[in-house]
Amino acid sequence: MKKIKIKRNNLTLKAHILNSLKKKRIKKIIMVNYNQSHQENMLKNNALSVYQMPLYYISTRDSFAYDLIEKTTVIERGGRKYEKIDYYFDPNNLPPNYKPFEKMFPDFRVGCHIYKNFFTHDELLDIENDCWETENKGLKRHYLPMTSQVSCTQEKLKRTKFFFGYRYIWTRQQLFEPHSFVGAGVRCDVSSQPIWMKRKVVNRLEDHDIIEKDFINSYALNVYHDGKEGLAQHFDDATRFKQPIYTVRLFSDCRLSFGSQLYGFCNGAFCVPLPRGTICVMEENSYAANGIKHCVRPTDMTGKSAAMILRQMHKQVVHEAEIYDQNIDLPCQFSTLSIDPKAVPYGEQRKLEAEYLMANGKSLEGQLKGGY
């Protein structure tokens, strides 16, 4: 008969016991430093556990470093009653890199505020139905090719990014494309925004002075189909986008996490809750926009979710993108049109070239700078 000595506070105790039973066929286990009732409870929990063994533990816990102070203002205007919530840091508990922002924000403002209960339930249902229709049109290739970009895992659709008006290059492969640096990676080869986005969302926000009139020229819709894949940590690039930046949360509740670590899963700085229908504003030159990265973690979502992101692309990069489209993209597309079934379209050529450059660790940026 074999004996196993198990040390106190061993986090992998359950896995160790079951693996020993399974692999070595041990008939008796001697527990060291545990009383009889503890032994019985642990064995009972093992039998009832729904987790696959071995069960591994991590040495960190999910937590946030800063408890934000909320200031709520009730607004009644145009037949609507909604709340504006501003977030502030405790002056005695500031992030170490907040110092450069104190001059502009002496009240220790985070730089991210939200509007709650602006849309009614019926209005949200109407907007979400339009979102469903947009998804279906994307699957049927109703829009220009680069308008809809999907992410799949194990042949399952996880996330779809829609760009309307203008898009920007964001994937690693796209960044290897020739001329990817032109116009800061902004492109105008996508469909114009659906009417419902302007009429049912932007116009209403403009009427209440939440968004400046004619400020938005780029519409994005990120759809998280099952709520199991989030959005990695990032800054909204100030080279491309003019702040502030607006988002509208659809379908389900969510939260925006700032300063997360370990692939965005653990030990963040702080978070902002985003209930369904919430409008989130990242303020210009603020700490939330420029001082810390933000992300949407899978654990931050409760199910199918979508974010409508409303931004202004800088006029200069938009102008460069339009010149690039007129002088390079469109002529190249027309030059590759052919009735030959073996002909490779321009978009596919560009993709293949990017894959080649990725494989060889090369970039054409240095060769192509200096002209279109």
RAFEN-V726026 format. One record per helix or strand. SS is the DSSP state (~ for helix, > for strand). FROM is the first residue (numbers start at 0). LEN is the number of residues. If there is no record, write none. Layout:
BEGIN
<<SS	FROM	LEN> <SS	FROM	LEN>>
END
This chain:
BEGIN
<<~	12	12> <~	35	13> <>	63	1> <>	68	9> <>	79	9> <~	98	3> <>	108	1> <>	111	5> <~	120	19> <~	144	3> <>	147	6> <>	155	9> <>	166	2> <~	171	4> <~	181	4> <>	185	2> <~	194	13> <>	217	7> <>	230	4> <>	240	10> <>	253	5> <>	260	1> <>	265	1> <>	267	1> <>	269	5> <>	278	4> <~	286	4> <>	293	3> <~	297	3> <>	304	9> <~	314	21> <~	345	15> <~	364	4>>
END
